[in-house]
């Protein structure tokens, strides 16, 4: 098998939260929509300080807000326990294609935010999923920007910046 851990940029797509049942199933909190998990054949696991280790997927089922995953060769509760708390990764090039105005969170984090008139507001440090829209977190919670067409005017990944409505300059 090719050693992807040396050539690919990895993106976290889930976190193993627990085991499930007695036959080696693992409960995963998915960061990638469950419909895409069904198409995966291999994922990579990594624990803090460890390497990316490939695992073949034998079975995937949706289970409420979680996904139940069965790795090839993982046949018991005991063998599944060692994976709890690991993060699940994919090489970036294997992520599903996005539509024109869609972004993965990792593509937005770190971008600098400017108003239409050029005032610097801060850097995106996270994204909060709320209803009816997501919020872009500025500078570790110093402020939040609704990720809507009215507020976010342009996302420029090449120049690593986001342009937002001048209305926000009064708040920051």
N, C-alpha and C positions, 0 to 999 in steps of 0.2 A: 504494500500500500504506500502511496506517495506521502511524504512527510510534509503535510500542509502547514504544520506549526512553524516552519521556518520560512515559508513563502507567502502566507496569506495574512491579511488583516482580519481579525476575528471580531464578531459582533455578538453580544449576549442576546439570546432569544428566550431565555427562561431561567428559572431557579428551582432546584429540587427542594421541595419543602418537607416531604415525608415519604414513607413507604406506603404501599396499599396492598392489602391481602397477603397471602402466604406464598404466592408463586413468583415473586420477584418484580412485581409492578412498582413503579415509582410515580409519586404525585408531583407534577410540575406546575408552577405558576408561570403561564406563558406570557412572554412580552411580544410575541409575534402571533398574529391571528391564528386560531386553531385550524382553520381550513388549510393553511399552508403546511402545518405540521404533518398532515396526512401524506404529503408528497415527498417528505424527507426519507432518505435511506440511511444516512449517517449524520450524526451530530458529534460535537466535541465537548468534553467535560473538562472543567478546570477548577481545582480548589485553590484557595489562597496560597500563593508561593509555588504552585505546581505547574506542570506543563499541560498543554492541550492534548487530551487523549481521545482518539476517535472511538466511537461506539456505533455499531450497527443497530438499527431499530427493527424490532420484530413485530411490535404491535403498538398502535396509538389509538386512544379513545378519549372523547371529550367527557368530562365528569364535572358538571356544574361550571364553576369558573376555572377549574383546573383541567389538566390533561393527564391521563394515565399513560405511562410509557413503559414498554418492556424492551430491555436491551437483550440482544442475542447473548446467550450464555449466562444470563442472570436468572437463576431458576428458583431462588428461595428468598424468604424474608431476610435472612442473615446476609446474603450476598447483596441485596438491595440497600441495606442500611448504610453501607460504606459510601454511598453516593449522596446521601442527604446533606444538604447545604452547598453542594457543588453548583456552579453556574453552567448553563447549557449554551454553547456557542455554535455559530456557523461562520464559514469564511464569508467575508462581505460580498464577494462576487456571486454567492449562491442565494442571496436574499431575493425575494420576489420583486419584480419590476414594479415601479410606482407609476401612477398617472402623473400628468404634467405638473399639477400644483399640489402634489403630495410629498411629504418628507418623512424620513425616519428621524426619531428624536436625536440620535447621535449626530445627524447632519446639522442640526440646529444648535446643539450645545456648543458653547465657545464662540458663537458668532457675536459680533459687536452690534449694538443697536443704536441707530441714529434716527432723529426725526427727519421729516421731509426737508426741513430748512437746515439740516446739518448738525444739530445739537446732539452730542454724544450722551446717551442715557445709561449705558452699562453693557454688561456681557451676559448672554444667556447661560445660566448655570443649571437649568433643569426645566422640565415640562411637567405640569400638573394636569392630570386628566380630570376634568370636571364636566358637568352638564350645563349648558348645551355645547360648550366648546372648551378647548384646552387653554391653559394659561402658560405663557412663557415666563419663567422665573428670572428676574434680574439680580445679579450679584448676590447669590446665596440668600434670597428672600427679601432683599431691600425693596423690591416692587414686583408687580405682576402685570403682564400685558395680555389682554384677550387675543387669542390667535384667530382673528376674524378678518374678513376682507376690509371692513371699515377701519380697523386699527393697523393691520400689517399690510403695507402697500407693496413691498417688494422683498424677496429673499434672494440674495446674491451669494451662492455658495462659493463661487470662485474668488470673490473679494472678501469673503467671510464677514458679511454684514447683512443686517436686516434694516429696512427703512420702514418707519412707523408714522402714523398720523401726527401732525403738529399739535393736535389736541393733547397729546401725552406730555409735551414739553412743559405744560403748566403743572403737572403732577410730580415731575422729577427735577 
